[in-house]
Amino acid sequence: MTDDLALRLGGEQRTLNVSAVGSLHADNAHRLPKAVLGLLRQYAPAVVRLDLSAVTRIDIVGVVAIVLCERQAARHRAAFTITGHSPAAAKALRAHGAGHLLPVPRTRHAMPLRPPRTGTVCRTPAHPPRPTGPHPADRQ
């Protein structure tokens, strides 16, 4: 297999941003945890953000590399988050038991929908008819 993984590194105010571009597989997955560990040792960031939105293919070794990055960040007391993911990366992470690392999808807090109108008309009256005779309290 060709070595077609590119790692883009950046940072700002104690935040390390790592973007993986290409295919993350057995031949090149070792580069990801090595890069993250070196940057953790050198800069001691408080947050490590991993962007997987440009990952085209990933295998079990790539998933293990991502889990190793998360463990190394925890060992260095840095928060680890995945900021974006491709469908292939999300599928592989969920399939191999690392779906908890994926960001939680935003929930929509909208008003509930009204029930659809079916067009049927109810033939029964909405209220029962009132008695027309004398009131029970008036019988005394």
N, C-alpha and C positions, 0 to 999 in steps of 0.2 A: 504494500500500500504506500501511497505517497504521503509525504509529511506535509499536509495542507492545513495546519492549524496556525493561526496567527493570534497572538495575545497582545491586546492593546492595554497599556497601563496608564493610569492617571491618578491624580489625587488633589485634594483640597482640604485644608484645615482638619487634619487628623482623620481623613476619610480616604480609603484606598479604593479606586475603581478599576476593576479588571473586566475586560470584554474579550470573550472568546469568539473567534470568527473562523468558520470552516467546519471541519470534521474532527471530532474528539473521539479517538479510538485507541486501541492497544499500542500502536506504534508511537503515538505522540502525547498520550494523556499524562505521562510523567512530568511533562514540562509545566503543567498548570500548578500542582502543589509546590513544586520547586520555586517557581516565581513568587507565589503567594508567601511561602515561608521566608524567602530572602527579604521580601519587602516588609514582612511583619517584624523580622529581626532588626532591619535597618532603620525603619521609620516609626515603629510602634504605633500604628493607627488605632483609633478607637472603633472604627467601623470598616468592614470589608464588604464591598458591594460587587457581586458577580453578575455580569450581563451575559445571558445565554441566548439572546434573541437572534443572533446570527449563526448559531450552530446548526449545520445542515444534517449531521448524522452523529449519533453517539452510541457507544456500546457499554457493556458492563464495566469495563476498565475506566471509561470516561466517567461513569457514575461514581465509581470508587474514588477517582481523583477529586470529584466535587465534594464528596463526603470527607475526604482527607483535608481539603481546604477548610471546611467547616470546623473540623476538630482542631486544626492548628490555630485557627482564629480564636476558638474557645480557650485553648491552652494559653494564648497570649492575652486573654481577657479583652478580646475585641468582638463586637457584634458582627454576625455574618448574615447577609441577606442576598437573595437572588432578586435582582431588580426586573429582569425581563427574561422570557424564555420562548423558544420556538416550539411548535407542536411536537417535533421529534424529541427535543430535550425533555419536555413535560411528560411525554409518553414513556420515555426510558426511565426517568426518575420515579414515576409512579409504579412502573412495572417491576422495578428492582428494590422497592421498599424505601425510597428516599423522597417520596412525595411530600413529606412534611417540610422539606426545605423550600418548596415552591411558595411564592407569595399567595396570600389568601385573596381570592377574587373579591372585588368590592360588591357589597350588597346594595341593592337599590331600595331606598325607603320611599316608596310611592304609595299613594292612596289606593285602597283596594278598588277593583273594578266593580261596577254595578252588574247584577246578573243580566244576561241578555234578554231582550223582550222576544217572546216566542210568537206573539201574535194571536194567542188563544184568549178567548174572553171567558171569564168565570161567570156562569149563569146563576149562581147562588147569590143572595143579597149579602152585602158586606156586614150588615148588622142584623140581628134577629128583629122581627117586627115588635113594636111596643104593644103591650096590652091596651085595648081600648075601653075596657070596663072600668068600674070604680077601683080606686086605689085601695089596697088591703088595709091601710091605716085609717081610711075613712069609714070603715064598716062599724064602728063603735056606736 
